[in-house]
Amino acid sequence: MKELLLLITLTILPLSEALAVNAESKGLAIAQEMDRRNSGWNDQTADMQMVLRNGRGDESHREIRARTLEVQGDGDKSLHIFDGPADVRGTAFLSFTHATDPDDQWLYLPALKRIKRISSANKSGPFMGSEFAYEDISSQELEKYSYKWLRDELLDGHETMVVERHPSYEHSGYTKQEMWVDKNMYEPLKIEYYDRKGAQLKTVTFHDYQQYLGQYWRPERMEMVNHQTGKSTTLEITNYRFRTGLTASDFNRNSLKRIR
């Protein structure tokens, strides 16, 4: 009997290891296809309305212009300019995302007339008081995570692939994320974020995707909910434009103070 149990155990262990490797390979393949389909757009601009809600449901609104430059061989460069309300007007956030190195990020605060560098240890902090962290705003480069396919699942009538990803960079505010990827668009419909203690922290959902240039899908609304505080942030995104002629010189740290 002991010999039979040992034989069964020895058979099951290699099988479980093979399944784990297969799940990791499948998860990586899904992430690679997402990255492939979302390459080649060059540059992008959009307008955003940010709605912040506290635990009581009180709202505050912000107007943002977003610019993004695709960088071959590295992460994207992005610039967010706040046009309103008056207390944040002129604030600008510049981010140089990197695949494996820490991102470079700066915040210009017009009231202080100074540029503040966001340290690597603070990337998990809230972006301008919202439920989006600084690391959520930067581009999600393929090499930033390790991946594992968990299951296929129907989500609100959409066939999805659920992929678990673990940050591979230091100082992330998350131990893991679970991402529901639409099988047709290869874009996320939902992401659940787990904090450093392994508890669910936030969920973001993506709504009203539209296709541009016959290839690229972009959401018109994102909803981020913090389950631990009851706070939430909505991003409504309009006026997507692509290949507008932006260059690296439009993403210059030294010109942040002069941005209008």
C-alpha positions as CSV (number, residue, x, y, z in Angstrom):
1,M,0.0,0.0,0.0
2,K,2.8,2.4,0.9
3,E,4.5,1.6,-2.4
4,L,1.3,2.4,-4.3
5,L,0.9,5.8,-2.5
6,L,4.5,6.6,-3.2
7,L,4.0,5.8,-6.9
8,I,0.8,8.0,-7.1
9,T,2.7,10.9,-5.4
10,L,5.6,10.6,-7.7
11,T,3.2,10.7,-10.7
12,I,1.2,13.6,-9.4
13,L,4.1,15.9,-8.6
14,P,5.6,16.1,-12.1
15,L,2.0,16.6,-13.5
16,S,1.4,19.5,-11.1
17,E,4.7,21.0,-11.9
18,A,4.0,20.7,-15.7
19,L,0.6,22.3,-15.2
20,A,2.2,25.2,-13.3
21,V,4.7,25.8,-16.1
22,N,2.0,25.6,-18.7
23,A,-0.1,28.1,-16.8
24,E,2.9,30.5,-16.6
25,S,3.6,30.1,-20.3
26,K,0.0,30.7,-21.2
27,G,-0.1,33.8,-19.0
28,L,3.0,35.2,-20.6
29,A,1.7,34.4,-24.1
30,I,-1.5,36.3,-23.3
31,A,0.5,39.3,-22.1
32,Q,2.8,39.2,-25.1
33,E,-0.3,39.2,-27.5
34,M,-1.7,42.2,-25.6
35,D,1.6,44.0,-26.0
36,R,1.8,43.1,-29.7
37,R,-1.7,44.3,-30.5
38,N,-1.1,47.6,-28.7
39,S,2.2,48.5,-30.5
40,G,2.8,51.0,-33.4
41,W,0.4,53.9,-32.5
42,N,3.4,56.3,-32.1
43,D,1.7,59.0,-30.0
44,Q,-1.6,59.7,-28.5
45,T,-3.5,62.6,-26.9
46,A,-6.8,62.7,-24.9
47,D,-8.9,64.8,-22.6
48,M,-9.9,63.5,-19.2
49,Q,-12.5,64.3,-16.6
50,M,-11.4,62.9,-13.2
51,V,-14.1,62.5,-10.5
52,L,-13.0,61.8,-7.0
53,R,-15.4,60.5,-4.4
54,N,-14.8,60.1,-0.7
55,G,-16.4,57.5,1.6
56,R,-19.5,59.6,2.0
57,G,-20.0,60.1,-1.8
58,D,-18.9,63.7,-1.9
59,E,-17.4,64.6,-5.3
60,S,-14.6,66.8,-6.6
61,H,-13.8,67.2,-10.3
62,R,-10.6,67.7,-12.3
63,E,-9.8,68.4,-15.9
64,I,-6.7,66.9,-17.5
65,R,-5.0,66.8,-20.8
66,A,-3.0,63.7,-21.5
67,R,-0.2,63.1,-24.0
68,T,1.7,59.9,-24.5
69,L,4.7,59.0,-26.7
70,E,5.4,55.4,-27.6
71,V,9.1,54.6,-27.2
72,Q,10.6,51.6,-29.0
73,G,12.8,49.5,-26.8
74,D,11.7,51.2,-23.6
75,G,8.6,52.3,-21.7
76,D,6.4,55.1,-22.9
77,K,6.7,58.8,-22.0
78,S,3.5,60.5,-20.7
79,L,2.5,63.9,-19.6
80,H,-0.7,64.9,-17.7
81,I,-1.6,68.6,-17.5
82,F,-4.3,69.7,-15.0
83,D,-6.4,72.6,-16.3
84,G,-8.9,72.8,-13.4
85,P,-10.1,73.5,-10.9
86,A,-8.2,76.6,-9.9
87,D,-6.3,75.0,-7.0
88,V,-4.6,72.4,-9.3
89,R,-4.5,74.4,-12.5
90,G,-1.0,74.3,-14.1
91,T,0.0,71.1,-12.2
92,A,1.9,68.8,-14.6
93,F,3.0,65.1,-14.1
94,L,5.7,63.7,-16.4
95,S,6.5,60.0,-16.5
96,F,9.3,58.1,-18.3
97,T,8.3,54.4,-17.9
98,H,11.1,51.8,-18.1
99,A,10.7,48.1,-18.8
100,T,13.0,46.9,-15.9
101,D,14.6,50.0,-14.3
102,P,12.7,52.2,-11.9
103,D,10.4,54.7,-13.7
104,D,11.4,58.4,-13.8
105,Q,8.6,60.6,-12.6
106,W,8.3,64.3,-11.9
107,L,5.4,66.5,-10.6
108,Y,5.4,70.3,-11.2
109,L,3.5,72.2,-8.4
110,P,2.7,75.7,-9.6
111,A,1.9,77.0,-6.1
112,L,5.5,76.2,-5.1
113,K,7.0,76.9,-8.5
114,R,9.1,73.8,-8.2
115,I,9.5,70.4,-9.8
116,K,9.2,67.4,-7.4
117,R,10.8,64.1,-8.3
118,I,8.7,61.1,-7.3
119,S,11.0,58.6,-5.7
120,S,10.8,54.9,-6.4
121,A,9.6,54.2,-2.9
122,N,6.6,56.5,-3.4
123,K,5.2,55.0,-6.6
124,S,2.4,53.3,-4.6
125,G,1.1,56.6,-3.3
126,P,-2.1,58.2,-4.6
127,F,-1.9,60.2,-7.9
128,M,-3.2,63.7,-7.1
129,G,-5.4,62.5,-4.3
130,S,-7.1,59.9,-6.5
131,E,-7.5,56.1,-6.0
132,F,-5.0,55.6,-8.9
133,A,-1.4,55.2,-7.7
134,Y,1.5,56.6,-9.6
135,E,2.4,53.1,-10.7
136,D,-1.1,52.7,-12.2
137,I,-0.6,55.8,-14.3
138,S,2.6,54.7,-15.9
139,S,2.5,52.4,-19.0
140,Q,2.3,48.7,-18.1
141,E,5.4,47.3,-19.8
142,L,5.5,43.6,-20.4
143,E,8.7,43.1,-18.4
144,K,7.3,44.7,-15.3
145,Y,5.5,41.5,-14.3
146,S,5.6,37.7,-14.2
147,Y,2.4,36.1,-15.4
148,K,0.2,33.1,-14.7
149,W,-3.1,32.1,-16.5
150,L,-5.7,31.1,-13.9
151,R,-8.8,30.3,-15.9
152,D,-11.2,31.3,-18.6
153,E,-14.3,33.1,-17.3
154,L,-17.5,34.8,-18.5
155,L,-17.6,38.4,-17.2
156,D,-20.7,40.5,-17.9
157,G,-21.3,38.5,-21.1
158,H,-17.7,38.8,-22.3
159,E,-15.4,35.8,-22.7
160,T,-12.3,36.5,-20.8
161,M,-9.0,35.0,-19.7
162,V,-8.0,35.6,-16.1
163,V,-4.3,36.3,-15.7
164,E,-2.5,36.7,-12.4
165,R,0.6,39.0,-12.6
166,H,3.2,39.7,-10.0
167,P,5.2,43.0,-10.0
168,S,8.9,42.2,-10.7
169,Y,10.0,45.7,-9.7
170,E,10.9,46.9,-6.2
171,H,8.6,49.2,-4.1
172,S,5.4,48.2,-5.8
173,G,2.4,48.7,-3.6
174,Y,0.9,45.4,-4.7
175,T,1.8,41.7,-4.2
176,K,-0.3,40.7,-7.2
177,Q,-3.0,41.7,-9.6
178,E,-5.7,39.6,-11.2
179,M,-6.6,40.8,-14.7
180,W,-9.7,39.8,-16.8
181,V,-8.6,40.1,-20.5
182,D,-11.3,40.2,-23.2
183,K,-10.7,37.3,-25.7
184,N,-11.6,39.4,-28.7
185,M,-9.9,42.8,-27.9
186,Y,-7.0,41.5,-25.8
187,E,-7.7,44.4,-23.5
188,P,-8.4,44.3,-19.7
189,L,-12.0,44.6,-18.6
190,K,-11.2,44.4,-14.9
191,I,-8.1,44.4,-12.6
192,E,-8.1,43.5,-8.9
193,Y,-5.2,44.8,-6.9
194,Y,-3.9,43.1,-3.7
195,D,-1.8,45.0,-1.1
196,R,1.4,44.0,0.5
197,K,-0.4,42.0,3.1
198,G,-2.2,40.0,0.4
199,A,-5.6,41.6,1.0
200,Q,-7.7,42.9,-1.9
201,L,-7.1,46.7,-2.0
202,K,-8.7,48.1,-5.2
203,T,-10.6,47.1,-8.4
204,V,-10.5,49.0,-11.7
205,T,-13.1,48.3,-14.4
206,F,-12.9,49.5,-18.0
207,H,-16.0,50.6,-20.0
208,D,-17.1,51.6,-23.5
209,Y,-14.1,50.6,-25.5
210,Q,-13.8,52.1,-28.9
211,Q,-11.5,51.1,-31.8
212,Y,-9.1,53.6,-33.4
213,L,-7.0,53.3,-36.6
214,G,-8.7,50.0,-37.2
215,Q,-6.6,48.3,-34.5
216,Y,-6.2,50.1,-31.1
217,W,-8.9,49.8,-28.4
218,R,-9.3,52.5,-25.8
219,P,-11.8,52.8,-23.0
220,E,-14.0,55.9,-22.6
221,R,-14.4,55.3,-18.8
222,M,-12.4,53.8,-16.0
223,E,-13.8,53.2,-12.5
224,M,-11.3,52.6,-9.6
225,V,-12.8,51.5,-6.3
226,N,-10.8,51.3,-3.0
227,H,-12.4,48.5,-1.0
228,Q,-10.6,49.4,2.2
229,T,-11.5,53.1,2.3
230,G,-14.7,53.2,0.4
231,K,-13.3,55.9,-1.9
232,S,-13.5,55.8,-5.7
233,T,-12.2,57.6,-8.8
234,T,-13.8,57.8,-12.2
235,L,-11.8,58.7,-15.3
236,E,-13.9,59.8,-18.3
237,I,-11.7,60.0,-21.4
238,T,-12.7,61.7,-24.7
239,N,-11.1,63.1,-27.8
240,Y,-8.5,60.4,-28.4
241,R,-6.1,61.4,-31.2
242,F,-3.2,59.4,-32.6
243,R,-0.1,60.2,-34.6
244,T,-0.3,63.9,-33.9
245,G,3.4,64.5,-34.4
246,L,4.6,64.5,-30.8
247,T,8.3,63.9,-30.2
248,A,10.6,63.4,-27.3
249,S,11.2,67.2,-27.0
250,D,7.5,67.5,-26.0
251,F,8.3,65.5,-22.9
252,N,11.0,67.6,-21.3
253,R,11.4,67.9,-17.6
254,N,13.0,71.3,-17.9
255,S,10.0,72.7,-19.7
256,L,7.4,71.6,-17.2
257,K,7.2,75.1,-15.6
258,R,6.3,76.6,-19.0
259,I,3.6,74.2,-20.0
260,R,0.2,75.8,-20.9
